[in-house]
C-alpha cells in the first residue's frame, strides 16, 4: 500500500512539474494571453481597504525603500533607528508611543507621490490585532540623502470600523476583461 501511495505521489508531482523549456499546462477556458501581463502594461498592485493602492506609486525606488525602512523602524518601536535620526527625540518618542497604543503587528505602505514643495508623501497604515492607525509619511531628498520629515497620524480606530467605512470595498478591475 505504501509503495502504491509513493508511486502515485511521484506520478502526480511529475505531471504538474515543468521546466523553463516546456509549455505549462493549459488552464481550461482562460487563454494564456489574459493570465500574463502584456508588454507595456502597468503592473497592478493590491489595494488596501483604507489607504488605497499599495506599491511604489510615482515615487522613486530609493524613496520607497527609505519609506519602508522608516515604517519598519516604527513597527519595531526603535526610536533610535537610523532612518528616524533627522527627527527630534520628542517626535521620535511621540510616534513610537502613539503606535504602541495599538500594538502594531504589521503595516501597509501606499503609493508615493511628489508634493508641490518637493517632498514625497506616502499613505501608511499600521495594523494591530484590534485597532489600526493610518496617516501620511513625508520624506525629502536633501544634501545627497533622504530625510524623514514628518508623520501625520490619525486617531486609533477599530479595524472593524475601518473596514466598514472603506471606500475601496472590492476591486474587480483585474477581472473586468472576463465579463
PLY file of the C-alpha trace (Angstrom):
ply
format ascii 1.0
element vertex 179
property float x
property float y
property float z
element edge 178
property int vertex1
property int vertex2
end_header
0.00 0.00 0.00
2.83 2.42 0.87
4.57 1.71 -2.41
1.35 2.48 -4.29
0.93 5.84 -2.48
4.56 6.78 -3.16
4.25 5.89 -6.86
1.02 7.93 -7.17
2.64 10.88 -5.37
5.67 10.95 -7.68
3.49 10.48 -10.75
1.33 13.44 -9.80
4.35 15.59 -8.95
5.98 14.90 -12.31
2.71 15.56 -14.13
2.47 19.07 -12.66
6.15 19.97 -12.84
7.62 21.50 -15.97
10.92 23.13 -16.82
11.52 26.52 -18.42
11.73 24.83 -21.86
8.35 23.17 -21.67
4.98 24.77 -22.15
2.86 24.94 -18.99
-0.37 23.03 -18.80
-3.44 24.67 -20.31
-5.71 26.30 -17.75
-9.08 25.43 -19.13
-11.06 28.09 -20.92
-8.94 31.09 -19.85
-6.39 31.92 -22.58
-2.78 32.47 -21.52
-2.91 35.99 -23.02
-5.32 37.00 -20.26
-3.28 35.46 -17.47
0.01 37.17 -18.27
0.58 40.94 -18.32
1.01 42.31 -21.82
4.14 44.20 -22.88
3.89 47.79 -21.71
1.02 47.03 -19.35
1.46 48.70 -15.98
1.75 46.35 -13.03
-1.26 46.06 -10.75
-0.64 46.35 -7.06
-3.10 45.25 -4.41
-5.36 47.82 -2.80
-5.59 48.31 0.93
-9.16 48.95 2.03
-8.18 52.08 3.96
-5.27 53.78 2.20
-5.78 52.64 -1.39
-3.23 51.28 -3.84
-0.08 49.74 -2.39
3.31 49.70 -4.04
5.79 52.35 -5.07
3.36 54.66 -6.88
5.07 57.65 -8.51
7.99 57.65 -6.07
11.47 56.51 -6.97
12.74 53.15 -5.80
15.15 54.87 -3.39
12.35 56.98 -1.85
10.13 53.93 -1.48
12.91 51.89 0.16
13.61 54.72 2.61
9.90 54.96 3.49
9.85 51.18 4.07
12.85 51.48 6.43
11.03 54.19 8.41
7.87 52.08 8.66
9.84 49.05 9.81
11.71 51.06 12.46
8.43 52.44 13.81
6.84 48.99 13.72
9.74 47.64 15.77
9.36 50.55 18.21
13.01 51.50 17.72
13.16 55.27 18.33
16.94 55.24 17.87
16.87 53.70 14.36
18.95 55.45 11.69
16.00 56.37 9.39
14.46 58.35 12.28
17.66 60.30 13.07
16.51 63.51 11.34
13.65 63.89 13.85
13.86 65.38 17.30
13.87 62.93 20.21
10.45 64.23 21.23
8.93 63.48 17.81
10.51 60.02 17.65
9.20 59.08 21.07
5.77 60.52 20.27
5.43 58.40 17.10
6.60 55.25 18.86
4.30 55.78 21.86
1.31 56.54 19.61
1.86 53.32 17.70
2.37 51.37 20.94
-1.27 52.12 21.79
-2.43 49.72 19.07
0.44 47.23 19.40
1.04 47.06 15.63
1.67 43.67 14.06
2.22 44.91 10.51
1.99 47.95 8.29
0.97 48.77 4.75
2.62 51.47 2.68
0.63 53.14 -0.08
1.98 54.51 -3.32
4.15 57.61 -3.06
3.59 60.91 -4.77
5.59 64.09 -5.11
4.18 67.12 -3.32
4.33 70.70 -4.64
7.18 71.57 -2.25
9.33 68.64 -3.45
8.64 66.26 -0.57
7.46 62.73 -1.25
4.41 61.55 0.68
3.18 58.02 1.33
-0.06 56.91 2.90
0.63 54.37 5.63
-1.46 52.16 7.85
-0.32 50.31 10.96
-2.41 47.28 11.81
-2.79 45.89 15.31
-4.91 42.99 16.45
-7.99 45.10 17.22
-7.07 48.62 16.12
-5.32 50.42 13.33
-3.82 53.84 12.72
-3.46 55.42 9.31
-1.57 58.51 8.35
0.73 60.20 5.87
4.51 59.95 5.88
6.66 62.75 4.41
10.27 62.36 3.30
12.60 64.64 1.37
15.91 64.32 -0.51
18.34 66.93 0.85
22.11 67.25 0.54
22.52 63.85 -1.09
20.45 61.80 1.37
16.86 61.03 2.30
15.45 62.52 5.48
12.27 61.76 7.38
10.31 64.99 7.79
7.01 64.14 9.40
4.35 61.54 10.05
0.78 62.75 10.43
-1.24 60.09 12.24
-5.00 59.87 12.63
-6.56 58.65 15.84
-6.53 54.92 16.50
-9.66 53.22 15.17
-11.21 49.81 15.45
-10.27 47.65 12.49
-13.90 46.67 12.11
-14.91 50.33 11.71
-12.09 50.90 9.19
-13.35 48.06 7.04
-16.99 49.21 7.16
-16.17 52.81 6.21
-13.83 51.77 3.42
-14.30 53.32 0.02
-12.43 50.50 -1.73
-14.54 47.54 -0.74
-13.80 45.30 -3.70
-11.58 45.82 -6.71
-12.85 43.84 -9.66
-10.76 45.69 -12.24
-8.37 42.76 -12.86
-11.35 40.61 -13.77
-13.01 43.21 -15.97
-11.82 41.52 -19.15
-13.67 38.32 -18.28
-17.06 39.97 -18.10
0 1
1 2
2 3
3 4
4 5
5 6
6 7
7 8
8 9
9 10
10 11
11 12
12 13
13 14
14 15
15 16
16 17
17 18
18 19
19 20
20 21
21 22
22 23
23 24
24 25
25 26
26 27
27 28
28 29
29 30
30 31
31 32
32 33
33 34
34 35
35 36
36 37
37 38
38 39
39 40
40 41
41 42
42 43
43 44
44 45
45 46
46 47
47 48
48 49
49 50
50 51
51 52
52 53
53 54
54 55
55 56
56 57
57 58
58 59
59 60
60 61
61 62
62 63
63 64
64 65
65 66
66 67
67 68
68 69
69 70
70 71
71 72
72 73
73 74
74 75
75 76
76 77
77 78
78 79
79 80
80 81
81 82
82 83
83 84
84 85
85 86
86 87
87 88
88 89
89 90
90 91
91 92
92 93
93 94
94 95
95 96
96 97
97 98
98 99
99 100
100 101
101 102
102 103
103 104
104 105
105 106
106 107
107 108
108 109
109 110
110 111
111 112
112 113
113 114
114 115
115 116
116 117
117 118
118 119
119 120
120 121
121 122
122 123
123 124
124 125
125 126
126 127
127 128
128 129
129 130
130 131
131 132
132 133
133 134
134 135
135 136
136 137
137 138
138 139
139 140
140 141
141 142
142 143
143 144
144 145
145 146
146 147
147 148
148 149
149 150
150 151
151 152
152 153
153 154
154 155
155 156
156 157
157 158
158 159
159 160
160 161
161 162
162 163
163 164
164 165
165 166
166 167
167 168
168 169
169 170
170 171
171 172
172 173
173 174
174 175
175 176
176 177
177 178
